[in-house]
Amino acid sequence: MRKSLPDELGWEFTMDAYDVVRKMEYPSEEKIDKYDAFMYTGSAASAYADLEWIHRLIEFTAHLAKDHPKVRIFGICFGHQIVSLALGGTCVKNDGKWEIGPTKLRLTNIGESVFGIDNELTIQEMHQDHVPFVPKGFHLLASTEVSINQGMISTYGTDYIYTPTVESRTSSYPLPSSVSDSPSSIPISDVHIITVQGHPEFTRQIVSTMTAKRANQGLITDALKEDVDRRNDALGHRVSGDGELVGRVLWKILGV
């Protein structure tokens, strides 16, 4: 986020961190509405894991969207999956299929409008869990052959399906959103929630280090590691792919 903020604008960027894992820290009700947005980051955990801190995070996310509807929500990878679980969707392991390294995403019409480019967006990835459909009320931004939901977006006033508990998530799911029903564009100022499955903040070096570690642990094959290294080398100076572009879009949503 900070790197994608144009220096010449003179904006001051302040981020408060909350340890939702070890301390289960959250802002007070009074403080929530003082924030412009909440950023949900990646995690080594699975969003569907039966862990107290994850259940609490999903519950908070549904509460944030329902009871503080003016505060924006940004979700990255694990955060994308948490938003899905909290608001009418799900998250599952993708049959052992990994997406790692710079990955080309096919943009939808609304994705092209939001990111301001045609056809494809390249972003660093590191996941094998995924969101298998687009929850009701959201619009799809991009897809790959491996994971249909590579990002989604919603606007203020959306009638979300709130699923903050395990019981609410294991009931029958509402009909997912249809890409054909989505508008071709939306005003950037109307964006309430935006998520991406990839990691716009990851660079080539970060991904290469993580990939080597996973290969040494036997979690991925040597062939996959070599493929990731090849695709990273092909990026040239664009070490995060279009990651900075994604960051600039988040700033635009905040009015910068």
KEKE-3310 file (N, C-alpha, C; in steps of 0.2 Angstrom, whole numbers, plus 5000, padded with zeros to 4 digits):
npx = (5004:5009:5020:5013:5007:5007:5020:5020:5008:5007:5000:4997:5000:4993:4993:4985:4989:4981:4982:4975:4977:4986:4982:4969:4964:4954:4947:4938:4920:4917:4929:4929:4922:4930:4940:4945:4946:4947:4960:4963:4974:4986:4988:4996:4987:4973:4957:4946:4949:4946:4947:4948:4952:4950:4936:4932:4937:4929:4917:4918:4920:4908:4900:4906:4903:4889:4885:4893:4893:4898:4912:4926:4931:4945:4952:4965:4971:4971:4962:4953:4946:4941:4932:4923:4918:4912:4902:4891:4898:4910:4925:4937:4949:4958:4958:4971:4978:4990:4992:5005:5017:5020:5005:4993:4978:4962:4952:4936:4923:4919:4931:4941:4936:4938:4952:4957:4964:4965:4959:4970:4977:4992:4998:5006:5005:5001:4994:4983:4971:4954:4941:4926:4915:4906:4900:4882:4878:4890:4902:4912:4929:4940:4947:4955:4960:4962:4957:4941:4936:4945:4945:4934:4920:4910:4897:4892:4877:4874:4864:4869:4872:4873:4884:4891:4893:4898:4887:4878:4885:4886:4873:4861:4868:4865:4860:4873:4882:4879:4890:4885:4875:4881:4886:4894:4903:4907:4905:4920:4920:4909:4913:4912:4917:4932:4941:4956:4962:4976:4993:4996:5006:5017:5034:5045:5057:5052:5042:5050:5059:5049:5044:5055:5057:5045:5047:5058:5052:5044:5032:5028:5032:5048:5048:5037:5043:5053:5046:5040:5051:5055:5044:5045:5057:5054:5047:5055:5059:5047:5044:5033:5023:5008:5006:5008:4999:4987:4987:4987:4974:4967:4970:4963:4950:4949:4949:4960)
npy = (4994:5007:5009:5010:5022:5038:5049:5063:5068:5070:5064:5057:5041:5030:5015:5004:4990:4975:4961:4947:4934:4928:4937:4940:4953:4967:4982:4994:4997:5010:5015:5009:5016:5026:5023:5022:5011:4993:4981:4965:4953:4941:4924:4910:4900:4890:4897:4890:4883:4875:4884:4895:4908:4911:4908:4919:4930:4929:4931:4944:4950:4949:4956:4969:4972:4972:4981:4992:4999:5009:5008:5003:4987:4978:4964:4952:4937:4926:4934:4937:4925:4924:4935:4929:4918:4925:4931:4924:4915:4902:4892:4882:4868:4866:4853:4849:4858:4870:4887:4897:4910:4923:4925:4925:4933:4932:4945:4951:4961:4971:4970:4974:4987:4992:4990:4997:4991:4981:4964:4956:4953:4953:4944:4940:4925:4913:4900:4886:4884:4889:4901:4894:4899:4914:4924:4929:4945:4950:4955:4947:4949:4943:4928:4912:4897:4888:4893:4900:4911:4924:4936:4949:4961:4973:4985:4999:4998:4985:4970:4959:4942:4936:4926:4922:4912:4894:4886:4894:4894:4881:4878:4877:4885:4901:4905:4908:4923:4929:4931:4937:4945:4955:4973:4982:4992:5001:5015:5021:5026:5021:5008:4996:4984:4975:4962:4951:4936:4934:4940:4956:4963:4955:4952:4946:4941:4937:4928:4918:4914:4908:4898:4890:4885:4878:4868:4862:4856:4847:4850:4855:4851:4849:4852:4862:4872:4876:4880:4891:4899:4902:4909:4920:4926:4930:4941:4952:4969:4971:4966:4963:4960:4966:4971:4984:4992:4986:4991:5005:5006:5003:5014:5024:5020:5024:5037:5044)
npz = (5000:5004:4996:4983:4985:4978:4980:4978:4982:4995:5005:5021:5028:5039:5048:5059:5068:5072:5082:5078:5079:5090:5101:5099:5096:5094:5087:5097:5097:5096:5090:5077:5067:5064:5056:5039:5031:5033:5032:5027:5028:5021:5027:5035:5039:5036:5030:5033:5044:5060:5071:5086:5084:5071:5069:5077:5069:5057:5062:5066:5054:5047:5056:5055:5041:5042:5053:5053:5040:5032:5032:5023:5016:5013:5006:5006:4998:5010:5017:5007:5007:5020:5020:5011:5018:5028:5022:5015:5006:5003:5007:5001:5000:4985:4978:4979:4970:4967:4966:4962:4962:4948:4940:4927:4926:4920:4916:4920:4913:4922:4930:4921:4920:4934:4936:4926:4914:4900:4897:4904:4920:4930:4944:4959:4967:4980:4985:4989:4994:4990:4984:4978:4972:4968:4980:4983:4979:4976:4964:4951:4948:4942:4934:4934:4926:4936:4948:4950:4956:4957:4963:4970:4971:4979:4981:4991:5000:4997:4998:5008:5012:5027:5036:5049:5058:5061:5059:5052:5040:5036:5032:5018:5003:4997:4980:4969:4963:4946:4933:4921:4926:4931:4932:4919:4923:4939:4949:4956:4969:4975:4979:4992:4997:4992:4985:4983:4977:4975:4979:4979:4986:4986:4981:4968:4975:4987:4984:4978:4988:4997:4989:4987:5000:5002:4992:4998:5009:5003:5000:4988:4971:4963:4950:4949:4957:4948:4937:4943:4946:4933:4927:4936:4933:4920:4922:4923:4927:4934:4947:4956:4947:4942:4954:4961:4953:4958:4971:4969:4964:4976:4984:4976:4978:4991:4989:4986)
capx = (5000:5013:5024:5009:5005:5011:5023:5019:5001:5008:4996:5000:4997:4993:4989:4985:4989:4978:4984:4969:4979:4988:4979:4962:4963:4950:4946:4932:4915:4918:4934:4928:4920:4935:4944:4943:4945:4950:4964:4963:4980:4987:4990:4998:4982:4967:4952:4941:4951:4942:4951:4944:4953:4947:4929:4931:4938:4924:4911:4919:4919:4901:4898:4909:4899:4882:4884:4897:4892:4902:4919:4927:4935:4950:4954:4971:4972:4967:4957:4948:4943:4938:4926:4918:4915:4908:4896:4888:4902:4914:4932:4939:4955:4957:4960:4979:4981:4993:4994:5011:5021:5016:4999:4989:4971:4957:4948:4929:4921:4920:4938:4944:4935:4941:4959:4959:4968:4961:4960:4974:4981:4997:4999:5010:5000:5003:4988:4980:4964:4951:4934:4924:4910:4905:4894:4877:4879:4897:4904:4918:4934:4945:4947:4960:4958:4963:4952:4936:4935:4952:4944:4927:4919:4903:4896:4888:4870:4873:4861:4874:4870:4878:4886:4896:4894:4899:4880:4875:4889:4884:4866:4861:4870:4861:4862:4879:4881:4881:4894:4881:4871:4886:4887:4901:4907:4904:4909:4925:4918:4904:4915:4912:4922:4936:4946:4959:4965:4983:4996:4999:5012:5023:5039:5049:5061:5048:5039:5056:5061:5044:5044:5061:5056:5040:5050:5062:5048:5041:5025:5027:5037:5054:5046:5033:5047:5057:5041:5039:5057:5055:5040:5048:5063:5051:5044:5060:5059:5041:5045:5027:5018:5004:5004:5007:4992:4981:4988:4984:4966:4964:4970:4958:4944:4949:4948:4967)
capy = (5000:5013:5010:5012:5029:5043:5054:5070:5070:5073:5061:5053:5034:5027:5009:5001:4983:4971:4954:4943:4927:4927:4940:4941:4960:4971:4989:4995:4999:5017:5017:5006:5020:5031:5020:5022:5004:4987:4977:4958:4951:4933:4920:4903:4896:4889:4901:4886:4879:4875:4888:4900:4915:4911:4909:4926:4934:4928:4934:4951:4953:4950:4962:4975:4974:4973:4986:4997:4998:5014:5007:4998:4981:4975:4957:4949:4930:4923:4939:4936:4919:4926:4939:4925:4914:4929:4935:4920:4911:4897:4892:4874:4866:4866:4847:4849:4862:4876:4893:4900:4914:4927:4922:4929:4933:4934:4950:4952:4968:4975:4969:4979:4994:4994:4990:5001:4988:4976:4957:4952:4956:4948:4945:4935:4920:4908:4897:4880:4885:4894:4902:4891:4903:4922:4925:4933:4952:4952:4954:4944:4953:4940:4921:4908:4890:4884:4896:4904:4918:4927:4943:4951:4968:4975:4992:5001:4996:4978:4966:4953:4936:4936:4919:4923:4906:4888:4884:4897:4892:4874:4877:4878:4891:4905:4905:4913:4928:4927:4936:4940:4950:4961:4979:4983:4996:5004:5021:5018:5029:5016:5002:4995:4978:4973:4957:4948:4930:4934:4944:4962:4965:4950:4953:4940:4938:4934:4921:4913:4911:4904:4892:4886:4882:4873:4863:4858:4853:4842:4852:4856:4848:4853:4855:4868:4877:4878:4884:4898:4903:4904:4915:4926:4928:4933:4948:4958:4974:4971:4961:4961:4960:4972:4972:4991:4994:4985:4996:5011:5005:5003:5021:5027:5018:5028:5044:5047)
capz = (5000:5005:4990:4978:4986:4975:4985:4977:4984:5002:5010:5027:5028:5045:5048:5065:5067:5077:5083:5079:5080:5097:5106:5097:5097:5089:5089:5100:5093:5095:5086:5071:5062:5063:5051:5032:5029:5036:5027:5029:5025:5020:5033:5034:5041:5031:5032:5035:5050:5066:5076:5089:5082:5064:5070:5079:5064:5053:5065:5066:5047:5046:5060:5052:5035:5043:5058:5051:5033:5028:5033:5018:5018:5008:5007:5002:4999:5016:5018:5002:5009:5026:5018:5008:5023:5032:5018:5010:5002:5006:5005:5002:4997:4978:4975:4979:4965:4969:4961:4965:4957:4944:4937:4923:4928:4915:4919:4918:4911:4928:4932:4917:4922:4940:4936:4920:4909:4896:4896:4909:4926:4932:4951:4962:4970:4984:4988:4986:4996:4985:4985:4972:4968:4969:4984:4981:4981:4974:4956:4949:4945:4937:4935:4931:4925:4942:4953:4946:4960:4959:4966:4969:4973:4980:4982:4996:4999:4995:5003:5009:5015:5033:5038:5054:5062:5057:5058:5046:5034:5033:5029:5011:5001:4992:4973:4968:4958:4940:4929:4916:4929:4934:4927:4915:4927:4944:4951:4961:4975:4977:4981:4999:4998:4986:4987:4978:4979:4975:4984:4976:4990:4986:4976:4965:4980:4993:4982:4977:4995:5000:4985:4989:5007:5001:4989:5002:5014:5000:4999:4980:4967:4960:4943:4950:4959:4942:4933:4946:4945:4926:4927:4940:4928:4914:4924:4922:4933:4937:4952:4959:4942:4942:4961:4962:4950:4963:4977:4967:4964:4983:4985:4972:4982:4997:4987:4985)
cpx = (5004:5017:5020:5006:5009:5014:5021:5012:5002:5003:5000:4996:4998:4989:4990:4984:4985:4980:4978:4971:4980:4984:4971:4960:4959:4949:4939:4926:4915:4923:4933:4927:4924:4940:4941:4942:4949:4954:4965:4969:4980:4988:4992:4992:4977:4961:4946:4943:4947:4946:4947:4945:4950:4939:4927:4932:4932:4918:4912:4918:4912:4898:4900:4905:4892:4881:4888:4898:4896:4909:4921:4931:4939:4953:4960:4971:4968:4961:4951:4943:4939:4931:4921:4915:4910:4901:4893:4891:4905:4921:4934:4946:4954:4960:4968:4982:4983:4993:4999:5015:5017:5011:4995:4982:4967:4952:4941:4928:4922:4927:4942:4943:4938:4949:4962:4964:4963:4964:4964:4977:4986:4998:5002:5004:5004:4998:4986:4973:4961:4944:4930:4918:4910:4899:4889:4879:4886:4897:4911:4923:4938:4944:4953:4957:4958:4958:4948:4936:4942:4951:4937:4926:4912:4903:4892:4880:4868:4869:4865:4870:4875:4878:4891:4898:4895:4892:4877:4879:4888:4877:4867:4863:4865:4864:4868:4878:4883:4885:4890:4876:4875:4886:4894:4906:4903:4908:4914:4923:4913:4906:4915:4917:4926:4941:4950:4962:4973:4986:5000:5005:5018:5027:5041:5053:5057:5045:5045:5058:5055:5043:5049:5060:5050:5043:5054:5058:5044:5033:5023:5033:5042:5052:5042:5038:5051:5052:5040:5045:5057:5050:5042:5053:5060:5048:5049:5060:5052:5040:5038:5021:5015:5002:5003:5001:4987:4981:4985:4976:4963:4965:4965:4951:4943:4949:4955:4968)
cpy = (5006:5014:5012:5019:5034:5048:5061:5072:5072:5069:5057:5046:5031:5020:5006:4994:4980:4964:4950:4936:4925:4930:4942:4948:4963:4978:4989:4997:5006:5019:5014:5011:5026:5029:5021:5015:4999:4983:4970:4955:4943:4930:4913:4898:4896:4893:4896:4881:4880:4878:4894:4907:4916:4912:4916:4931:4934:4932:4942:4954:4954:4955:4969:4977:4975:4980:4992:4998:5003:5013:5002:4992:4979:4969:4954:4942:4927:4928:4939:4930:4920:4930:4934:4921:4918:4931:4930:4915:4905:4897:4884:4873:4864:4859:4846:4853:4868:4881:4897:4904:4919:4923:4927:4928:4935:4939:4950:4959:4972:4975:4974:4986:4996:4995:4995:4998:4983:4969:4954:4956:4951:4949:4939:4931:4915:4905:4890:4880:4890:4895:4900:4894:4910:4922:4930:4941:4955:4951:4952:4949:4950:4932:4918:4901:4886:4886:4901:4911:4920:4934:4945:4958:4968:4982:4993:5000:4989:4974:4959:4948:4935:4929:4919:4917:4899:4885:4887:4896:4885:4873:4878:4885:4895:4904:4910:4918:4926:4933:4940:4945:4956:4967:4979:4987:4998:5010:5019:5021:5025:5010:5001:4989:4976:4968:4954:4941:4930:4939:4950:4964:4961:4952:4946:4937:4934:4928:4916:4910:4906:4898:4887:4882:4877:4867:4858:4854:4847:4844:4854:4853:4852:4856:4861:4873:4880:4882:4891:4902:4906:4910:4921:4929:4932:4940:4954:4962:4974:4965:4959:4960:4966:4973:4980:4994:4992:4989:5002:5011:5006:5010:5025:5026:5023:5036:5048:5048)
cpz = (5000:4999:4984:4979:4983:4980:4984:4980:4991:5007:5015:5028:5035:5045:5056:5064:5073:5077:5084:5080:5087:5102:5105:5098:5092:5091:5093:5095:5091:5090:5078:5065:5061:5058:5044:5029:5033:5031:5030:5025:5024:5027:5031:5036:5035:5034:5035:5041:5056:5072:5079:5086:5075:5065:5072:5073:5059:5056:5065:5059:5045:5050:5057:5046:5037:5048:5057:5044:5029:5028:5027:5020:5012:5010:5003:5003:5005:5018:5014:5004:5015:5024:5015:5013:5027:5029:5013:5006:5006:5004:5006:4999:4990:4975:4975:4974:4968:4964:4965:4959:4953:4940:4933:4924:4922:4918:4916:4916:4917:4931:4928:4919:4929:4940:4930:4915:4906:4897:4902:4914:4928:4939:4954:4967:4975:4988:4985:4989:4991:4987:4978:4969:4971:4974:4982:4983:4978:4967:4955:4946:4940:4939:4932:4929:4931:4947:4949:4949:4962:4962:4965:4972:4974:4981:4989:4995:4997:5000:5004:5013:5021:5036:5043:5058:5058:5055:5052:5039:5031:5031:5021:5008:4996:4985:4972:4963:4951:4936:4924:4919:4932:4929:4924:4919:4933:4946:4957:4968:4979:4980:4989:5001:4992:4989:4981:4981:4979:4980:4980:4980:4989:4980:4973:4971:4985:4990:4980:4983:4998:4996:4986:4995:5006:4997:4993:5007:5010:4999:4992:4977:4964:4953:4944:4952:4953:4938:4936:4945:4937:4925:4930:4936:4923:4916:4923:4928:4936:4942:4956:4954:4942:4949:4963:4959:4955:4969:4975:4966:4971:4985:4982:4976:4988:4996:4986:4977)
residu = (MET:ARG:LYS:SER:LEU:PRO:ASP:GLU:LEU:GLY:TRP:GLU:PHE:THR:MET:ASP:ALA:TYR:ASP:VAL:VAL:ARG:LYS:MET:GLU:TYR:PRO:SER:GLU:GLU:LYS:ILE:ASP:LYS:TYR:ASP:ALA:PHE:MET:TYR:THR:GLY:SER:ALA:ALA:SER:ALA:TYR:ALA:ASP:LEU:GLU:TRP:ILE:HIS:ARG:LEU:ILE:GLU:PHE:THR:ALA:HIS:LEU:ALA:LYS:ASP:HIS:PRO:LYS:VAL:ARG:ILE:PHE:GLY:ILE:CYS:PHE:GLY:HIS:GLN:ILE:VAL:SER:LEU:ALA:LEU:GLY:GLY:THR:CYS:VAL:LYS:ASN:ASP:GLY:LYS:TRP:GLU:ILE:GLY:PRO:THR:LYS:LEU:ARG:LEU:THR:ASN:ILE:GLY:GLU:SER:VAL:PHE:GLY:ILE:ASP:ASN:GLU:LEU:THR:ILE:GLN:GLU:MET:HIS:GLN:ASP:HIS:VAL:PRO:PHE:VAL:PRO:LYS:GLY:PHE:HIS:LEU:LEU:ALA:SER:THR:GLU:VAL:SER:ILE:ASN:GLN:GLY:MET:ILE:SER:THR:TYR:GLY:THR:ASP:TYR:ILE:TYR:THR:PRO:THR:VAL:GLU:SER:ARG:THR:SER:SER:TYR:PRO:LEU:PRO:SER:SER:VAL:SER:ASP:SER:PRO:SER:SER:ILE:PRO:ILE:SER:ASP:VAL:HIS:ILE:ILE:THR:VAL:GLN:GLY:HIS:PRO:GLU:PHE:THR:ARG:GLN:ILE:VAL:SER:THR:MET:THR:ALA:LYS:ARG:ALA:ASN:GLN:GLY:LEU:ILE:THR:ASP:ALA:LEU:LYS:GLU:ASP:VAL:ASP:ARG:ARG:ASN:ASP:ALA:LEU:GLY:HIS:ARG:VAL:SER:GLY:ASP:GLY:GLU:LEU:VAL:GLY:ARG:VAL:LEU:TRP:LYS:ILE:LEU:GLY:VAL)
# end
